[in-house]
Amino acid sequence: MRKRPAFQLLGVIIIVFSTSVLGHASQGQPQKTENEVKLLTSLHSISSQRLFDYVKELTSEKYGGRLTGTEQYNACADWAASLLKKWGIAPAGDKGSYLQAFPNPYTLVFKDSKAFLHLPVNQDEVKKYYRYEDEFIPGGTSGSGEVTAEVIYVGYGTSAPELGYDDYAGVDVQGKIVLMEREVPVSPEGNPELFEKWRPYSFHQYKLENAVSHGARGMLYNYGPIANPNNSYRQGFIYSHVGDAVAADIFAGTGRSHKETVEEIKKTLKPQSFATGKSFTLKNTTEHHPEGVGYNVIGLLEGTDPALKQEVIILGGHLDHLGRCYELMPGANDNASSVAVMLGVAEALAGCPIKPRRSVVFLFFGAEEQGVAGSEYYVEHPIFPLDKTVAFLNLEGVGCGDKIDVLAGKNFPDLYGFIERADNRYIHRVIESSYFANIARPRQDTARFLWKNVPSLTLSSSGGVSYYHITKDNIDTITPEIMEDIAQLLFVAILDLGDGDALNFRK
């Protein structure tokens, strides 16, 4: 949190007093207009301490990691809505509420999960247990139960006859545990045209369903290990995420190298599947809720212009995280930091005497971590017409580091210009923009809006230590000053966007 010595604070008070009240500008400095003074007063009402307190609230035990569908998530959504109501931001959800409901199955993961390798030693056996989080994490939608079986390596777990590729050809996985890689062996950056043919096979849901259809009983997913509730649920199918340590142990003694095998698949686009001869045990205890309901939280600050208020600027970010898997996943940077910034902007705009002519919508998504489902539901059931949505400004992990990144800034240079100008005028942070092809599976809410032709940017922060989908993404990693600066940046940019006479970023 930014602190200033007392003499500096006194100097700020004197300057504001002499400029605003006495109307006397400092020599050589242009006199601030009344509106500029109002804007700066509201701008500096955004406090790093308050934003930090919001992150502490969001990551507290009572919200249980904010897994969409749970009562803890619902309590968190109600808390966010209560702040919008307090500040006079109108409800824009279902039936006059702040909430937009959508179907959302979810799975709870409990503590007695295990993953261990059976190692024969002479006539006996040794069990090598793997460490939670460092070496394995239970699958976020795993079935409940235990399976012990031989491990069959199946590459990327893909059966694609039109591509002449099948990882399951020549191996029998019936009743076995499969070990597979995430993604596909081609990248969207390296060969976009080829990647689009492989894209359907990159989804976690496809990989799990394909393993089940071939008769597998369990899956070791080489993914992190991180927690992730974005997958299918199949009763009795047990899976966990593992990392390089587990993969290396399974490959040991087979005459093959895991790294070299993966590289061979990528190089030749030919399967390298084989029976490892290793026996493994997976145990997860879970509880599936197919009846789950998720919620987006939506608030409206109506514009002042009778015509332009029909157009909206959406400031969005996902409210949810991973819940418990099986330890609490706090999700401080991902994405409590973004929710805190959104709340800071909402309060400042609501309290600012200068109101934008266009309407501003605050959209807190549910189930981003469960297949980006909340934003998908919104764009299919928009509260405000998508063709009247001037821009969507998405926030994703804005709480760590000292730099600002703007994804898709090069897709929409005119829209990005509002961000850049606000930074140059008031914030003075290093900002980097990038191009976003958006051809991979959706990983954030921006993807859903871009596919509907809504001009969209995603702001994030970088330059610091951060953690992704593990217990270490906690309050200790947060840099309050970068949140304050991003909130102030968006406050100015949204006011400017709200007052533009004619905006058309779709061109």
N, C-alpha and C positions, 0 to 999 in steps of 0.2 A: 504494500500500500504506500502510495506516494506521500511523503511527509516533507513539509517545508519549515525552515526555521521561523521563529516568531516575527523577526524583523522583516522577513520576506512577506509574510502574511499581512503585516501592517502596511507594507508598501502597496500590496494589491488593493487593500481597503482604501487607501488614500487615492490611488489612481482611479478606482471606480467612482469614488465619491466626487472627485474633482471633475471627472468626465461627465457623469450622469446628472449630478445635482447642480453643480456650478456652471456646467456647459462650457468649461474651459479646457481645451485640449492642450496636451504637453507641447512644448515648442518643437516644431518640425514634424509633428505627428498629426494626421488627419483626425478630425473630431468624429467620434463614433455616433452613428445615428441611434435614435431611440430603439429601433428594431434590433440593431446590432447588440446593444446592451442587453435587451431581453433575451436574445439568442444565446449570448455568452453566459448569462446568469443561469439559464436552463441547461446549457452544455455542461457547466461546472457543477450542476447539481448531481451529475452522475458520479458516484463515489466508488473507488476501488474497494473500500472496506465493505460497502453494502453489497456489491457484487460478490465478493468473497463470502460474505455471510449467506447469500443465496446458495452458493455452491455447497457450503457446509450443511445447509438445510436439506438440499436435494440428495446429498450422499449419506444422510443420517440413517441409522438403523431402522427407523420407523417406516421408511419407504422401501426397504428391502431390496435395493438394487433396481427398482422401477421396471420390472418385467411386465410388459403390457398384458392385460388380462387379469392380473392379480389384484387383490384388494389394496395392496400397498401402492401399486401404480395408480389405482383409482383415487386413493387419498392424496397422492402427489398432484394428480390432475385437478382435484378440487382445490388444493392449496394455490396452485397457479391461477386458477379461475378466480379465487377469492381476492387476489391482488389486483387483477384486472378490474374487478368490480369496485374495489376500494378506490381506484384511481379514476373511475368514471368511464372506463372503456367498455363499450356495449357488448353484450353477448351476441354471437353470430353462429351458434351451433343449432342443434335440433330443438324445435319447439320452444324457442326463446331462451335456451340455455347456452352455456359456453361449450358444450360437449357435442361432438359428432361421433356417433357410435358406428362400429363396423364389426363383422365377425372376426374372431381372432383366437384360434386354438392355441394353447400354451402347455408347457410341460414343466413341472417342478422337479428339481434334482436334489437328492438327499445325500447325507454325508458318507454312508458306508460303501463308497465306490472303491474298486481295486483294479489294478492292472499288473499282471506279473507273467514272466516267462519261465517255462519249465526247462531246466538244464540237466541233462543226464550226467551223472558223475559216477563212474564205475557201475555198480549195480543199484545205485541210489539215485536220488533226484534232488536238485537244489532249486528253490523258487527265488527268482530275482524280482523283487517288488520295485515298482517305479514310483518316484516321488510325485505327489500331487503338484500340479502347476509347472514345476520345472520340467517334468518328463511326460506327464499325461494330465488331461482334464476330461471329465465325462462329457459325452455328447449332450448338447442342450436339449435334444428331443429323443434321446435314447429310450428304448423300451426298458422295462424293469426285469431284472433277472441276472443269471450268470451263465456263461458259456465257456467251455474249455475245448479247444480244437486246434488242429494244425493250421498254420498261417500260410495262405496262398498269396503271393505277390501278383497284383493285377494292374500294374501301371497306373493309368489314369481312370480305370474303372469304366471304360467306354466301349460300347458296341455300336459302331457306325458303318453299316454295310455300304452306304453310298460313298463313304470315304475309303473303302477297302481296309477298314481297321476294326479289330475286335480284341480287346484285352482278355476276354474270357475264352477265346478259341484255344483249344488244346489243353485246358486245365479244368479240373473238376473241383468246384467250390461247394458242392452240396454238403451242408452241415458244417462247413469250415468257417474260419475267420479270414477275411480278405484284408490285405494291406494295400492302400492306394494313395496316390498323390492328389493334391487339390489342383484345380484349374484344368487346362488342357496343354498339350505339348507345343502349341504355337501361341504367339502373343499378339495382341491387337496393335502394338506399336511396331513390331517387326514386319508383319504381313497382314494388314487389315482385311484384305479381300479373302485370304485363306482363313483368317480367324473367324470371320462371320459364318463360314461353313461349320466350324467347330463349336461355335458359341453355345448351341443348345446343350452340349455335353459338359459345359463348365459349371453348371448349377449343382449345388450340393444335393438338392432334392433328386435330380436325375441320378447321380452317382449312388445314392442310398437305394433308390427304387430299383436300379439296375442290379445291384448286389442281391437284393431280396428276390428279384425275379429269377436269378440264377441259383437260388437255393442256399445262399450264405446265411449263417446264423449270427455273424457279428462282423464288425469292421474296425480296423485301426486306420484312422484317417490322418495322414501326415500333414497336419495343419497347425503349425505353431510350436507347442500346444497352446491354444487359446480357447476361451469359452465362446460358444456361438449357438444361439437358439434358432438359427435360420436353417431349418431342414425339415424333412418329412418325419412323421412318427409312424412306426410300424410295431405293433405289439409283439413283444418277444425278441425283437431285433436289437442287439446290444452293440453300441459303438462308443468309442472314445477317440479324442484327438491326441495324437502323439507327436513327438519331435524327432530330431536326428538321432538322439541316443537310442531310442527304441528301434528305429529303422536299422541303425548300424548293428545292433545286437541280433536282429532277425537275419540280416544278411551275413553275419559272421560265420565263417566255416562253410559257406555255400560255394565258394570259389568266385563270387561276384562282389562287386562294390556297388553300394546303393547309389552313390553319386554318379559313377560311370554308367550305370544302367539307365538312370534318368536321362543323362546326356545322350545316350544312344537312341532312346525313344525320340527325343527332340530332333536329333540329327537325321534319322532315317524315317521317322513316322511309321515305325514298325513295332508291334508289341514285343515285350520282353518278359512276359509272365512266366512264373514257375512255382512249383511247390517247394517251400523252403525247408520242410522237414522239422520245423520248430513248432512246439506246442505252447499255446498261450491261453491265459485265463482273463476274461473280462467280467467284471461285476458292476452293475449300476442299479441303484434303487431310485425309481422315478414315479411320478404320478401325472398322468396325462389328462388334460381338460379340453375335450373337443368342443364344449359349449362356450368357450371363452369369448368375451366381448372386449374389444379395444375402444379407445377414445382418442380423437384429436381434440385439442382445446383451441377455440377460435374466438378472438376478440376483434372489435371494429372501432377504429377512431375515424368517424365520418368526416369527409372533406367539407370545406366551407363553400366551394363553388357549386352552384346548382347543377351545372352540366358536368364538370370535371369530377365531381364526387362519385359518379357512376364508374369511373376508372379506379382500379385499386393497385397499390403497391403492397406486396406480401413480404413480410419479414418472418422467416421460418427457421425452425430447427427441431430436432427430435427430442422429446421429453423422456423417452424410455431408455433403458439400458438392459442388462442381462439377468437381473435378479440375483439368484444364488446358484452357483454351479461348482461345487456345492457350498463353497464359501461365498460370502457377500462380495459382489462385484460392484464397487462404488460408482464407477463411471464418472469421475470428477471432470476430466477433460472431455470425455466422450459420454454424455454431451451436456453435463450439468453446467459447464462453463458457458455454453451457447445459450442455454435457457436463462442463465443469470444475465447475460448481455441483453437478450431480448427483453427481459423484465426491466433492466435499466433504461433501455431506449423507450419502452412503453410508458414508464413513469415520467420520464423527462418530456416526451411529446405531449402526454396528457396534461402536464402541469405548465407547459410553455404557453405564454400569451399569444404567440404566433402559431397559427394552425395551418397545415397544408391544405391546398385547394382540392387535391385528390384524397381519396380515402386510403387509410393505412390498415392493413389486416395483420394481426399477430397470430401466427399459426404454429402451434406446438404439436408436432406429430407423435402419434403412438406407433409402435411396432416397426420402427425403422430397422431395428435389429432382428426382426422376424420377417425378412423378405421385403423390406421397404414397403410394408403393407398399408400403413396409415396414409402416406402420400399417394399411393396408388388408388386408394379408396377416394381420397379427396378429388383427384383429377378426373375420376369417373363420375363423381357426384359433387361437383363444385358448388360451393355456397355462392360464390361470385363468378360470373361468366369468365371463362378462360380468355376469350377474345377481348375482354375488358381489363385483363390483368396486364398492366404495363410492364411489370418486372417482378421477379421472385428473387429475393436476396436470402440465401440459405446460409446457416451457420453450422459448422462442423468442427468441433475441437478447437476452440479459440482461447484456451486457458494456459498454454505452456509456451514459453519462449519470448522472443523479442521482435519477430518479423511477422508480416501479414502476407498470406498467399491468397490469390484470387483465381480460383479455377473457373475456366471459361471466359476470363477477361478478354482474351484475344478472339473469342467467338463474337463478343458483343462489345467492341471498342467504345462505342458511344455511351453505352450503359456504364462500362468500366470507368469512363471519364469522370462520372459523378463521384465515384469512390476516390479516384486519384486527386481530383481538385479539392475534395474535403480534406484529404490527408495533407496536401501541400499548404492549405490555408491554416489548419489548426493542429494537426497531430504530428506530422513529420516523422513517421515510421518508415522503415524500408518495406516497400510493397513489391511483390513479384506477381505478375499475371501469367497465365498459361492457357494453352488451347486444350479443349476437352472434346475428344471424338465421340465419346458416349456410345461405344458399340459393344462394350463388355456387359456382363450381367449387372444389374443395378446395384450399386453399393451405397448410394445415398439418395436423399429425397430429390435433389436437383435432377437426377436422371428422369424421373417420372414427368416433371414439368417440361423438360426439354423435348421429350418425345411427343408432347402435346403442343409444341411450338410456342412455349412461353419463354421469353428471354430470361435467363437465369444465371446467377453467379453463386459460387460457394466461397465464403470467407473462412479461412482457418489460420492458425498461428504456427510458427516453426522457430527453430533456433534454440530450443531447450530440450530437456530430458522428458520424454513422455512414454506412457505405456498403453498398450492396446489390448483390451479384452482380457485383462488379468486383474488380480486383486490389488496390484501396485498402482493402478490408475485411481489414486486417492487424493485427498485434499493437500497432501504434502507436496505434490508436483505443481500446484497451481501458482501462476504468476499474476497477481491481481492487477498489476499495472497494464498488462497487455489487454486484459478484458476491458478495463476502463477506456483505453484508447480506441479499441474497436467499437465500443458502445458510443463513444463521442463521435467517431468517424461516421457511423451509421445514422446517428441523430442528424448530423448536418446533411449527409447525402440524401436522406429521406425527405427532409424539408425542401431541398433543392429539387428533387424529383417530383415532389408533390406540387410544386409551383410552376413547372415548365409548361409553356403554352401548348405545345403539340409534341408529343413523344411517340416515336414509333421505332422501337429497337428491332422489330421483326424484319425490317428491310435488310 
